[in-house]
Amino acid sequence: MAQKEKLQCLKDFHKDTLKPSPGKSPGTRPEDEAEGKHPQREKWASKLDFVLSVAGGFVGLGNVWRFPYLCYKNGGGAFLIPYFIFLFGGGLPVFFLEVALGQFTSEGGITCWEKLCPIFTGIGYASIVIVSLLNIYYIVILAWGLYYLFQCFQPELPWAKCKQPWNTDRCIEDTYRKNKTLWVAANASNFTSPVTEFWEHNVLGITSGIEDIGPVKWDLALCLLLVWVICFFCIWKGVKSTGKVVYITATFPFVMLIVLLIRGVTLPGASEGIKFYLYPDLARLKDPEVWIDAGTQIFFSYAICLGAMTSLGSYNKYKYNCYRDCLLLGALNSGTSFVSGFAIFSVLGFMAQEQGVDIADVAESGPGLAFIAYPKAVTMMPFPTLWAILFFIMLLLLGLDSQFVEVEGQITSLVDLYPSFLRKGYRREVFIAIICCISYLLGLTMVTKGGMYVFQLFDYYAASGVCLLWVAFFECIAVAWVYGVDNFYDAVEDMIGYRPNPWMKWSWSVITPLLCMGCFIFSLVRYKPLTYNKVYQYPDWAVGIGWTLALASMICIPMVVVIKIIRSDGPLIERIKAVAAPVRGGASSRPADHRGPKDLAYPLDPNGNKGMLMKAPTHTIVETMM
């Protein structure tokens, strides 16, 4: 009895110090508190909720508008070689690591590292900085998409013809371009298309540079506000609301993609576009840029190193087979990217044939594809309004679920830092509203007339491949070499009932760190200052702001390592060992109904014999066995 009381006292004492996520994720209701109910961390209502949430989180705009262009740009089918090397050597292993880590600890993206490997808690803070900056600018794309969708509900698509209020004297309609002689003359005279002028003059109202930021475009500001409101209501009740919304947002885009694919491959000229997309040019593999593009695309498209996958995994039941589903989800993600290329390049092939130009002249990436190339293509199809509406609905849903899943990951990580405060009553909902409002206000800088320059600055630096590769490298070092890769494999086996393929272990230990570091170094060596449309050069002060955004996340990891060591006692080596050791119990969140008498006395606990730096935990922290 005395032992029980002692344990209870220790649990109460360490409740806030350790932050083991004792509360209900979306907030404990006042009536539950009044009844004295013990709050529990919420779990997914079904396995499908988790699968669709992850699918919605990482199958996003990059699959549709970035992968196909990179494939064409970097040697067609030959690009798949470095892509699959980075997929199996980096993307899938890190994706599984993050999901398993969240499931094992039942913690968000910051506190999971505090329990598993305290010296590398900076990984969690770095991820939160990246995802916070990402959430500010990524949603601006959805505001643009929503604006286009509203513009579709007119008798005629406003970007189909010239003579609109925003058009200039240099605007030439696409019917005129079919005459190749006149089209060459128009190009020589620097004429533009109606869709380009709609994008630059109507949607963006773009200024001459970032020095001239201009006023806020209130039509875009209202679209941005509407998207943030939708995002808030998708996540305000935690996994209860997120798990249900994704049934629509994660499935409907696939239906739209299939419809657009069928339409695309039946268009004249589609075969030439697909050939252009996949024709292999093996000579391109000699260029390091191809490998850098493959690596960064993998890390972007799998939404790793953002804390979101860890947060989603933390709502899994302890015995859930996350390994199986991570492999299936990986196949879905990369398969979607590959199929999207057929949908996009079949339409670009049709557009090139209609205009009598080479496909290289119409191939675009990023916003150029979504808001110039594809809208131009639909104006050449029968029933252009229908195809435009379907395309922008698909674009919005692809981006929306990625956005609210990333915000959910951000919120979960921050709430887990202060569970006793943010899980009382409806404080979590209020906290989400505050985060959304702050992000919206910061995002207003990107819906000004010079907002595109700010958007590109964030996109190029804040959530760049360099930042993600840096975080992924330290994630693997922390798990494989400090905590101990065999220890983590023991933890995974305890959860799913068997040991995963040894390939994962070798990837975490050797392959992924080497790939990440190699790609990281080459990215810095091949660094080019940011430009807009390959013409406008950003001033030095803007580039300085960009690097500040990038370093804001990267510096978190070494900074926290130094702080942890300074705050410890003893000789340097002993300090490092002390802050590298996991919490008592090995950070496991294994619930009581999965524990036997021996487990209760000796919970899953790596004693430091397998990790490089670990020793027996010297700082005792008692979990609330949930």
Helices and strands as residue ranges (DSSP letters): H 2-13, H 15-18, H 30-34, H 47-58, H 61-65, H 67-73, G 76-79, H 80-86, I 87-91, H 92-105, H 111-116, G 118-120, H 122-152, H 174-177, H 180-188, H 194-197, I 198-204, H 218-235, H 239-249, H 252-265, H 270-278, G 282-286, H 288-301, H 308-313, H 322-355, G 359-361, H 367-368, I 369-373, H 374-378, H 384-415, H 419-422, H 427-443, G 444-447, H 451-457, I 458-462, H 465-476, I 477-484, H 485-496, H 502-506, I 507-511, H 512-525, E 531-532, E 536-537, H 540-554, H 556-567, H 572-580, G 592-594, H 597-601
